[in-house]
Amino acid sequence: MKDFAGKIAFITGGASGAGKGQAKVFSKAGMKVAIADVRQDALDAAVKEIAEYSGAKQSDVIGLKVDLTNRAEYAAAADKVEAAFGGPPHLLIQTAGVNSFGPIEASTFDDFDWVMGVCLDHVVNGLLIFVPRMIKAYAKKTEFYVATTSSMGAFMAGSTTGPYSAAKAAVNNLMYSYAEALKPYGAGASVLCPGNINSNIGNAEKFRPENLKNTGYHVSEGTMKTLGAIHATGIDPVELGEILKEGIENERIIVLPDHNTGEQRAASIRSQNESIEDYCLTGEERAVKAKARQEEMMKRFAAMAPPPAKEGEEAPPPPQMGWGTPEGGEAFGQAKKDLDWVDESHRAK
């Protein structure tokens, strides 16, 4: 998809973070943009900000308050988009997401239902509600496209992000399927897999529905403050939106942007694939291969290290491998302290 001007975009999670960045980018590209979120005050502020950023008419940016996990509400939002803009979106981007950190063995049904409901079920809902409408309206007539914001976490196991990583892995596979399925209609699909984003996802627990608040994780203002400090170092949402736009223009099925170099991204994904390959080997073969892989990994890291300072020059700072805890912050990713089946090292102190 290369021609955006005058077309319609629908973006979930568009009131903040990555979704708002995407809305700014595609509004500036000349699209009529509808954003969806659960917070009316955030929607109102975002609509104004997006229009001011792009120079769009206020009537060409609308906000819809909708619980994206509720299929009836989502379908009603789709009807409102068609009523406002005269048709279904040419570009569907599903970016709404939440996360909560804690040992997977401490997870409750509510933890899984909330995180997977927003990160996976809402994506399924949007595809099943919008894609048939998009095919009927645009197939073989004009460009249309679907995209979903996933995560680098889709490629890696996460002992403290079990529901999130599982949801994102499923989203990736889902989008690979749609990329194939939409070809006969003249359409395409992309899945965006960023690392850290400068967003407020670290505060997602504040908006967890009352009926899904039974968590096994230790969550506090302190844990959210630490997460906020980490996310503040992430990629700018507008920059991320521009990267997605370029990916859509070039029909990249997987778009992999973050603050690391391309080699670092490739290395993290390669290591996961290699660990799966190793399961096919015998014990002796596996040991030999593991040693070779370790040596290769050390070479990769050595190649990525900054060059030594020349005589008279100041040495470059060492690479940052993590984040400190801000004042008032607290360690995250732990279980509630009263879960006696969880190892003490995994529980809040």
C-alpha positions as CSV (number, residue, x, y, z in Angstrom):
1,M,0.0,0.0,0.0
2,K,1.6,3.3,-1.1
3,D,-1.2,5.8,-1.7
4,F,-2.7,7.1,1.6
5,A,-4.1,10.5,0.7
6,G,-7.9,10.6,1.0
7,K,-8.2,7.1,2.4
8,I,-9.5,6.0,5.8
9,A,-7.5,4.6,8.7
10,F,-8.8,3.0,11.9
11,I,-6.3,2.7,14.7
12,T,-6.9,1.0,18.1
13,G,-5.0,2.3,21.2
14,G,-4.8,5.6,19.3
15,A,-5.2,7.9,22.4
16,S,-1.7,7.4,23.5
17,G,1.7,5.9,22.9
18,A,2.4,3.9,19.7
19,G,-1.2,4.2,18.5
20,K,-1.2,8.0,18.8
21,G,2.1,8.2,17.0
22,Q,0.7,6.1,14.1
23,A,-2.4,8.3,14.0
24,K,-0.2,11.4,13.6
25,V,1.8,9.8,10.8
26,F,-1.1,8.6,8.8
27,S,-3.1,11.7,9.3
28,K,-0.2,13.7,8.1
29,A,-0.1,11.4,5.0
30,G,-3.6,12.7,4.2
31,M,-5.8,9.9,5.7
32,K,-9.0,10.4,7.5
33,V,-8.3,8.8,10.9
34,A,-10.5,7.2,13.5
35,I,-8.9,6.3,16.8
36,A,-10.3,3.9,19.4
37,D,-9.6,3.8,23.1
38,V,-11.3,3.1,26.4
39,R,-10.6,6.6,28.0
40,Q,-12.8,9.4,26.8
41,D,-10.6,12.2,28.2
42,A,-7.5,10.8,26.5
43,L,-9.4,10.4,23.2
44,D,-10.5,14.1,23.3
45,A,-7.0,15.3,23.9
46,A,-5.5,13.0,21.3
47,V,-7.9,14.0,18.6
48,K,-7.0,17.6,19.0
49,E,-3.2,16.8,19.2
50,I,-3.3,14.6,16.1
51,A,-5.2,17.3,14.0
52,E,-2.8,20.0,15.2
53,Y,0.3,17.8,14.3
54,S,-0.9,16.9,10.9
55,G,-2.8,20.0,9.9
56,A,-5.9,18.0,9.2
57,K,-9.4,19.3,9.4
58,Q,-10.9,18.5,12.8
59,S,-13.7,16.5,11.0
60,D,-11.1,14.2,9.5
61,V,-9.9,12.9,12.9
62,I,-12.5,11.3,15.2
63,G,-12.2,9.4,18.5
64,L,-14.4,6.5,19.5
65,K,-14.7,5.2,23.1
66,V,-14.9,1.5,22.8
67,D,-14.0,-1.7,24.8
68,L,-12.3,-3.5,22.0
69,T,-12.7,-6.9,23.8
70,N,-16.5,-6.4,23.5
71,R,-17.5,-7.6,20.0
72,A,-20.8,-5.7,20.0
73,E,-19.1,-2.4,20.9
74,Y,-16.4,-3.1,18.4
75,A,-18.9,-3.7,15.6
76,A,-20.8,-0.6,16.6
77,A,-17.5,1.4,16.3
78,A,-17.1,0.0,12.8
79,D,-20.5,1.2,11.9
80,K,-19.6,4.7,13.2
81,V,-16.5,4.8,11.1
82,E,-18.5,4.0,8.0
83,A,-21.1,6.6,8.9
84,A,-18.5,9.3,9.5
85,F,-16.2,8.7,6.6
86,G,-18.4,6.9,4.0
87,G,-16.9,3.5,4.1
88,P,-14.8,1.0,6.1
89,P,-11.1,1.7,6.6
90,H,-8.6,1.1,3.9
91,L,-6.0,0.7,6.6
92,L,-6.7,-1.1,9.8
93,I,-4.0,-0.9,12.5
94,Q,-4.6,-2.6,15.8
95,T,-2.2,-1.3,18.4
96,A,-4.1,-1.3,21.8
97,G,-2.2,-3.4,24.3
98,V,-1.6,-4.0,28.0
99,N,1.0,-5.8,30.0
100,S,1.6,-6.8,33.6
101,F,4.8,-8.4,34.9
102,G,5.0,-11.4,37.3
103,P,6.1,-15.0,37.5
104,I,4.0,-17.1,35.1
105,E,3.5,-19.7,37.9
106,A,1.8,-16.9,39.9
107,S,-0.6,-16.0,37.2
108,T,-4.4,-16.1,37.7
109,F,-7.2,-16.6,35.2
110,D,-7.8,-12.8,35.4
111,D,-4.1,-12.1,34.5
112,F,-4.5,-14.2,31.3
113,D,-8.0,-13.0,30.5
114,W,-7.1,-9.3,30.8
115,V,-3.7,-9.4,28.9
116,M,-4.7,-11.9,26.2
117,G,-8.1,-10.3,25.9
118,V,-6.6,-6.9,24.9
119,C,-3.5,-8.1,23.2
120,L,-4.9,-11.0,21.2
121,D,-8.8,-11.2,21.4
122,H,-9.2,-7.5,20.3
123,V,-7.0,-8.2,17.3
124,V,-9.2,-11.2,16.3
125,N,-12.3,-9.1,16.9
126,G,-11.1,-6.3,14.6
127,L,-10.0,-8.7,11.8
128,L,-13.3,-10.6,11.8
129,I,-15.4,-7.4,12.0
130,F,-13.5,-5.2,9.5
131,V,-11.8,-7.5,6.9
132,P,-15.0,-8.7,5.3
133,R,-16.2,-5.1,5.0
134,M,-12.9,-4.1,3.5
135,I,-12.9,-6.9,1.0
136,K,-16.5,-6.1,-0.1
137,A,-15.7,-2.4,-0.5
138,Y,-12.2,-2.5,-2.0
139,A,-11.0,-5.8,-3.3
140,K,-9.3,-5.4,-6.7
141,K,-10.5,-1.8,-6.8
142,T,-8.1,0.1,-4.5
143,E,-5.4,-0.6,-2.0
144,F,-6.3,-1.7,1.5
145,Y,-4.2,-3.2,4.3
146,V,-4.2,-4.6,7.8
147,A,-1.4,-4.2,10.4
148,T,-1.0,-5.1,14.0
149,T,1.5,-3.9,16.6
150,S,3.0,-6.9,18.2
151,S,6.4,-7.0,20.1
152,M,9.9,-8.3,20.1
153,G,8.5,-10.3,23.0
154,A,6.7,-12.5,20.5
155,F,10.0,-14.1,19.6
156,M,11.2,-14.9,23.1
157,A,10.1,-16.8,26.1
158,G,9.3,-14.5,29.1
159,S,9.0,-16.1,32.5
160,T,7.6,-12.9,33.9
161,T,5.6,-11.9,30.7
162,G,3.9,-15.2,30.0
163,P,0.4,-14.0,28.9
164,Y,1.9,-11.1,27.0
165,S,4.5,-13.1,25.1
166,A,2.0,-15.8,24.3
167,A,-0.5,-13.3,23.0
168,K,2.1,-11.5,20.8
169,A,3.4,-14.8,19.4
170,A,-0.2,-15.7,18.4
171,V,-0.7,-12.2,16.8
172,N,2.5,-12.7,14.7
173,N,1.3,-16.0,13.4
174,L,-2.2,-14.6,12.7
175,M,-0.8,-11.8,10.7
176,Y,1.4,-14.1,8.6
177,S,-1.8,-16.0,7.8
178,Y,-3.6,-12.8,6.8
179,A,-0.7,-11.7,4.6
180,E,-1.2,-14.9,2.6
181,A,-4.9,-14.8,2.6
182,L,-5.3,-11.2,1.4
183,K,-3.1,-11.5,-1.7
184,P,-6.0,-12.6,-4.0
185,Y,-7.9,-9.4,-3.0
186,G,-5.0,-7.1,-3.8
187,A,-4.3,-6.4,-0.1
188,G,-1.5,-7.1,2.4
189,A,-0.7,-7.4,6.1
190,S,2.2,-6.4,8.3
191,V,3.1,-7.1,12.0
192,L,5.1,-4.5,13.8
193,C,7.5,-5.9,16.4
194,P,9.1,-3.1,18.4
195,G,11.2,-3.3,21.5
196,N,10.8,-0.6,24.1
197,I,8.4,2.3,23.2
198,N,8.1,5.6,25.0
199,S,4.5,5.0,26.1
200,N,2.4,4.8,29.2
201,I,1.9,1.0,29.0
202,G,3.7,0.7,32.3
203,N,0.6,2.3,33.9
204,A,-1.8,-0.2,32.3
205,E,-2.7,-1.7,35.7
206,K,-4.5,1.5,36.5
207,F,-7.0,0.8,33.8
208,R,-7.5,-2.9,34.4
209,P,-11.3,-3.7,34.6
210,E,-12.7,-4.2,38.0
211,N,-13.9,-7.7,37.1
212,L,-10.4,-8.8,36.2
213,K,-8.4,-7.4,39.1
214,N,-7.6,-10.7,40.8
215,T,-3.9,-10.8,40.0
216,G,-1.1,-13.0,41.4
217,Y,1.5,-10.3,40.6
218,H,2.9,-7.7,43.0
219,V,1.7,-4.4,41.5
220,S,2.2,-1.0,43.2
221,E,2.8,2.7,42.4
222,G,6.5,1.9,42.8
223,T,6.5,-0.9,40.2
224,M,4.6,1.3,37.8
225,K,7.1,4.2,38.5
226,T,10.0,1.9,37.6
227,L,8.3,0.7,34.4
228,G,7.5,4.3,33.5
229,A,11.2,5.2,33.8
230,I,12.1,2.3,31.5
231,H,9.5,3.1,28.9
232,A,10.6,6.7,28.9
233,T,13.9,5.6,27.2
234,G,12.0,3.8,24.4
235,I,11.6,4.7,20.7
236,D,9.5,7.8,20.0
237,P,6.0,6.9,18.9
238,V,6.0,9.1,15.8
239,E,9.4,7.6,14.7
240,L,7.8,4.2,15.2
241,G,4.8,5.2,13.1
242,E,7.1,6.3,10.3
243,I,8.9,3.0,10.4
244,L,5.5,1.2,10.2
245,K,4.5,3.4,7.3
246,E,7.6,2.5,5.4
247,G,7.0,-1.2,6.1
248,I,3.5,-1.0,4.8
249,E,4.6,0.9,1.7
250,N,7.1,-1.9,1.0
251,E,4.7,-4.7,2.1
252,R,7.1,-6.0,4.8
253,I,5.3,-8.8,6.6
254,I,7.5,-8.3,9.7
255,V,8.6,-4.8,10.7
256,L,11.4,-4.9,13.4
257,P,12.3,-1.5,14.8
258,D,13.9,-0.7,18.1
259,H,16.8,1.2,19.6
260,N,19.3,-1.6,19.0
261,T,21.3,-2.2,15.8
262,G,20.0,-4.5,13.2
263,E,22.6,-7.1,14.2
264,Q,21.4,-7.1,17.8
265,R,17.8,-7.6,16.7
266,A,18.9,-10.4,14.4
267,A,21.0,-12.0,17.2
268,S,18.1,-12.1,19.7
269,I,15.7,-13.7,17.2
270,R,18.4,-16.1,15.9
271,S,19.2,-17.3,19.4
272,Q,15.6,-18.3,19.9
273,N,15.4,-20.2,16.6
274,E,18.7,-21.9,17.3
275,S,17.4,-23.1,20.8
276,I,14.5,-24.8,19.0
277,E,16.8,-26.4,16.4
278,D,18.9,-27.8,19.2
279,Y,16.0,-29.9,20.6
280,C,16.3,-32.0,17.4
281,L,19.9,-33.0,18.3
282,T,21.2,-35.9,20.4
283,G,22.7,-35.0,23.8
284,E,26.3,-35.2,22.5
285,E,25.5,-33.3,19.3
286,R,23.7,-30.6,21.4
287,A,26.7,-30.1,23.6
288,V,29.0,-29.6,20.6
289,K,26.6,-27.3,19.0
290,A,26.0,-25.3,22.2
291,K,29.8,-24.7,22.5
292,A,30.0,-23.5,18.9
293,R,27.0,-21.3,19.3
294,Q,28.5,-19.7,22.5
295,E,31.7,-19.0,20.6
296,E,29.8,-17.5,17.7
297,M,27.7,-15.3,20.1
298,M,30.9,-13.9,21.7
299,K,32.2,-13.0,18.3
300,R,28.9,-11.2,17.5
301,F,29.1,-9.2,20.7
302,A,32.7,-8.4,20.1
303,A,31.8,-7.1,16.6
304,M,29.1,-4.9,18.1
305,A,31.4,-3.3,20.7
306,P,32.4,0.3,20.1
307,P,36.0,0.7,18.7
308,P,38.6,1.6,21.3
309,A,39.4,5.2,21.8
310,K,42.3,6.6,19.8
311,E,45.2,8.2,21.7
312,G,44.1,11.4,23.3
313,E,40.4,10.7,22.8
314,E,37.9,10.0,25.6
315,A,36.9,6.3,25.8
316,P,33.3,5.7,24.8
317,P,30.9,4.9,27.6
318,P,30.1,1.2,28.3
319,P,26.9,-0.2,26.8
320,Q,23.8,0.1,29.0
321,M,22.6,-3.3,29.9
322,G,19.7,-2.3,32.1
323,W,18.0,0.4,34.1
324,G,18.3,1.5,37.7
325,T,15.4,1.9,40.0
326,P,14.2,5.5,40.1
327,E,13.5,7.3,43.4
328,G,10.2,5.9,44.7
329,G,10.4,3.0,42.3
330,E,10.2,-0.7,43.2
331,A,11.3,-3.9,41.6
332,F,8.6,-5.4,39.2
333,G,8.0,-8.8,37.8
334,Q,7.4,-10.5,41.2
335,A,4.6,-12.4,42.7
336,K,2.5,-11.3,45.6
337,K,4.3,-12.1,48.9
338,D,1.6,-14.4,50.2
339,L,1.7,-17.0,47.4
340,D,3.3,-19.8,49.3
341,W,3.7,-22.1,46.3
342,V,5.9,-19.6,44.5
343,D,9.6,-19.7,45.2
344,E,10.8,-17.0,47.6
345,S,13.1,-15.6,45.0
346,H,10.1,-14.9,42.8
347,R,8.1,-13.1,45.5
348,A,7.9,-9.5,46.6
349,K,9.8,-8.9,49.8
